[in-house]
Amino acid sequence: MIPVMRPWFGPEEQAAVGEVIASGWVAQGPRVAEFEREFAASVEASHGVAASSCTTALHLGLVLADVGPGDEVIVPSLSFIATANVVRYVGATPVFADIDPATGNLTAKTIDAARTPRTRAVIVVHQAGVPADIDDIRAVHNGLTLIEDAACAAGSRYRGRPVGAGSTVSAWSFHPRKLLTTGEGGMLTTDDPEWAARARRLREHGMSVSAAERHASGSTAPEEYTEVGFNYRMTDLQAAVGLVQLGRLPELIARRRALAARYQRLLAGVPGLTTVHDPAYGSSNYQSFWIALPADFPMNRNELLGFLAERGISARRGIMAAHLEPAYAGVPAAELPNTEWLTANSLILPLFHAMTEAEQDQVVEAVHAAAGI
């Protein structure tokens, strides 16, 4: 079976984990601090705060922005459900906005259609690694806090800079479906030193001094807990893997972009088929390669998934729409025609670093066969 995604690991990751185990310090410690510095530098942010997941990083971002009960936060429905869930974690109300069907992202116009006097923030997702036009959104909605959900976007670029550069706060994922993985894990990046310092306290139960800092200093003074915090820490085991993965990222992106370009070329002959592509203002890391089927395609999306599986190809449904899930029945939403069309008619094809051209040809030939060409 050709997998939809396979992480790129080597002996370097094994060696890095072994060094951490040998050190005797496996919890949040020096490797996490190093990974925070290196990752923040890679996205041109002043501060990185490692977390247990992108979900927890997004939650911290909303807490830092003082979003709470009575507030509304605009989010895309076309996103993994965690994007909406974190709004509920702080007691606020998510309001779903539509997306641009070409990018899968919110736009200034779709945000405007969902904005109300209670809107306090927007979570802008760089969906599947395709950068959203954040400058255009800032220009129109500069009175709102913009939190960037960059879960899929490590290595993507926007107007010549890394996605996340200059953002108020961005949240990143290191899940195995992402290019850079630590197994599980996430990161919050920001240019605000006070927000970074508070996020570090909050992720460790609100401790005034982290366990690693207390150990390194030899201090016996007890820590204080100035506010209610969370257990959102990353381990040094994960960070050691992350540091190696970060070094692999440029090569990984180059390979994925080459494979994506080949997909786009080989699938161009399927009438009406839409493939994900770079927007005019940036470049994608192609965290996922999605296609959208035309109305006259001989099979619907689910039938095509089964057709591919019978031929040894693991594909996935396109990006979910949270407003169609039972957990979000009755949640406020603007009109969402693009979201509903894309989630119903799209699927994600296999794309990973070690994918061979023969494997890619097998995928393309199966799509051609399904299309009757």
N, C-alpha and C positions, 0 to 999 in steps of 0.2 A: 504493500500500500504506500503510495506517495503521500507523505504527511503534508498538512497545510502549513506547518511550521516546525522547524527543528532548531533548537539553540546551537550556537557554534561554541563548543568547548574544546579545550585541549589540555595537555599536561601542565600548562602554566597555571590554570585554575586549581588543579589538584595540588600543585606545589605550594601555591599561595595559602590554601586552606590548611595544609600541613604545617606551614610556618606558624599560623595562628594557634593551632592546637598545641604545638610545641611550646609556644610562649606562655601558655597557662591562662591567658586573658582572652576569652572567647565572646564575652558580652560586648556591649557598646564601649568602645575604647579608642586606641590610637588609629586603628585601621579605618574606623568610621570617620574620625576627624579628617584623615587624609583623603578619603573618598569624597567627603563633603567639599573640601578645598578644590580637588581636581575636577569634580563634576561641575561645580559652580563656575570655575574658570572656563570650562569647555562651552558653556552657554552664555558667557560674558555677564554673569551675575556676581554681585559682591559677596553673597552669603549662600551657603547650602546647609540645609538641616535635614539629615537623613531621618526616615520614618519607616514604619513597618509596612506601608503600602502607599500607593497613590491616593487611595480613598482616605487614609488617615491624614495625609498631607493636605488634601482638599479640605477636610474638616478643620484642621488647624488654620488654614487660610481664612475660612469663614469666621472662626473665633477671633483671629487677629483683626479682622475687619469689623468686629463688633456687630455682626449680623445675628438677629435673634427673633423671638416671637413678635408677630405683627409686621415683620418685613417680608417682602417678596424678592425672590432671586430668579432671574430669567436663566433658563438652561435649555439646551437642545433636547428634544425628546429622542432624536437620533443619536444615541450614545449609550454606552454601557450604563446599567441602572445606577451604579455608584454615583454618577454625576448628580442625579436627582436625590439619591438617598442622603448625601451629606447635608443638603439643605434642611431636610427633616431632622437630622441630628442636632441642629442648633435651634430647632423649634420654629424655623421660618417656613414659608410656603414656596415650593418650586412652581414656576409658571413656564409652560413649554412654549418655545418659539420654533418656527419653521427654519429650514436650511436652504442653501443654494444647492440644487441637485447635482451640479458639476463638481463641487468640492465636498459636499456633505457637512458644510460648516454654517454656523450663524453668520448673518451679515448685519450691517447697521440697519437696513430696512426691515429685516425680520425681527430684530430686537425691538424696533420702534412699534411694531404691530402688537407686541406683548407687554409693552411698558405701561405702568400705571403710577399714580402718585405714591404708592407703597413700595415701588421697586428700589432696592438698596444696592444690588449688585448683579453682575452677570458672570456666569461661568462660561467662558468661551473655549470650546473644545477644538483642538487641532486634530480633526478626525482622521484616523488611520495614517497619521503622519503628514497629511496635507495641511499646510499652514493656513490659518484663517487670516483675513485682512484686518489685522488688529488696529492698524493706524486709522483706517476708515471708521472702525467702530469707536475708537477713542475720540475721534473728531466730532462725531455726532452725539455720543453718550458720555461726555467727559465728567458729568456729575455723578456717575456711578462707579463703584469699585469694580474693576475688571480682574477677575481671577482666571488665569489661563490653565485649563486642563490639558497639559502637554503629555499625558500618559503615553501616547504613541509616538511622540515627536522628537525623541533624542536624535540629533543630527540633521533634522530638517532645518531649512533656512528660509528667512523672511526678509526681503529687501536687503540682501547682502549680509545679514547677520544671523546668528543662530536663533531659532525660535526660542522665545523666553527672554531674550536680551532686552533689558529696559522695562520689564513687566513689573507691576506692583507685587505680584506673587504668582509663581507658577508651580504646578504640581506634576511630578513625573512618576512613571511606573517602571519597575524592573521585573515584572512578571515574565514567565518564560515565553509568552507570545510576543514580547517586545524585543527589539533588537539587542539592547543591553540588558542582561538579566542577572539577578542575584538570587534566583529561585522565587522568592517573594521580596518585597521591599519597595520603597519609594523615596522621594526627595521633594522638599520644598525649597525653592530658590527665591531670593528677594534682594533688593538693593538697600532695604531699610534695616539698619543695624539693630534698632530697638525691636522690630518685629522678629528678626532672627533670634535675638537673645530670648525673647518671650517664648518663641516656638520651641527652643531647646529646653526651656523649663517645662513647658506644658507637655512635651512628649515623654518626660520622665517624672510623671506624677506631680509636677509643679515644684520639684526640688530647686532650692536656691543654688546648690552646687551639685554637679553630677557626681555619680559614684566614681567615674574614671578620674575626674579632676581631684576629688578628695583623696583617692588612692595615690595619685601622682605627687600631690603636694605633701603627703604624710600628715595632713591636718587631722586633729582629733575633735575639732569643733563640730557640733551637730548641725546638720542642714536644717533649713526652714522650708515650710510649705506655704507660700504666700497666696496661692489660689488652687482651686481644684484642677488637677491635671489628668493626664491619661498615660497609659502604658503603650507608647507608640514607637518604641526603640527598634533600631536595626542592630544586628550583631556584627562583631568583627569578622566572623566567618563569612557573612554575606558581603561585607564591604571589601574583603580581600578578593573575592570573586569579581565584584564590581570594578575594582581598579584594573584588573586584567582585561575585563570586558571593555572598559573605556578605551584602553589602548587598541583594541580590535575595531573600534567603531568606524574609523574612516574607511578601512578596507571593506568592512561589512556593508556600508552604505554604497560604496562604489559597485560592489557586486550586485546588490539588490536593484540598484538603478539600471544596471546593464540588463538584468533579467526582465525588469519591468518594461524597458524599451523594446526588448525582443517580443514580449507578450503583445505589446501594443501593435507592433509591426505585423506579427503573425495572425492576430485576431482582426485586423483592419478589414478583412474581406467578409466578415460576417455582417450581413445587412442589418443596420439599425442598432447593433450592439454598442453600448457605451462602456468605455474603460476609464478607470481612474487615471488622472494625468496631473502634471504640474500646473498650478495657476500661473498667471503672467507675472505675479509679484514674488514668487518664491519657488522653492524646490522641496520635494517630498523625500523622505527616507524610504517610502513604500513599505511601511510597517505591515500593511495589508494590500494585496492587489485585488480590488473588487471590480466586478463587471455588472452591468445592469442590462436586463433582457428587454428587447422591444416587445410591443403588444402582439405582434404577429409571429413571435418565436414559436416553433412547433411544440415546445414544452413549457410548462410553468417552472418557476424557480425550484420548487420542491421536487418536481419530477426530474429536473436536470441534476440535482444533488444525488438522487438515487441512481440515475444513469451513470454519473461519474464514479460513484462508489462501486457499481458493478464492474467497472473497468479498472479498479485498483487505485482510484484517485480520491483522496480525502479532501473535500471542500467544506465550506461552512456557509450557513445563511449569512446574508448581509447584516449590516449593523442593526441592532435591535431598535425598536421604538418604545421607549418607556411608557408613554401614555396609553399604549395598548395592553399593558400588563395589569392584572387585577390589583396589584398594590397601589396603582396610581389612577384607578377609576375615579372620575369626578374631580380630578385636579385641574386647576385653571390652565387653559391653553388658548393660543391664537389658532387661526386656521392652519392646518398642517398638511396640505396636499402633497408637497414635495417629500416630506418625511414619510408619509404613508406609501407613496409610489416607490421610493427608493428602498425602504425596508422590505416591501413585498416582492420586489423584482430583482434584487441584487444578491450576489453570492461572492464569496472570497475564494480565490484559487490558490493552490500551493505556491509558496515563495519562501525560499530559505537559502542561506549562503552556499551550502554544499549541493544545491540542486544542479543537476546536469542538464545539458541541452537536450539529451535524449528523454529525460523525464519531462522537461517542459514541452517537447514535441508530443509526448503522449497525452498531456493535458490538452494541448491545442487541437490535436486530432480528434479527441473525444468531443470537444465543444463543436468542432466542425461537423462531426457526425450527427450530433444532436440537432444542429441547425439544418441538416440535410444538404450540406455542400461538400 
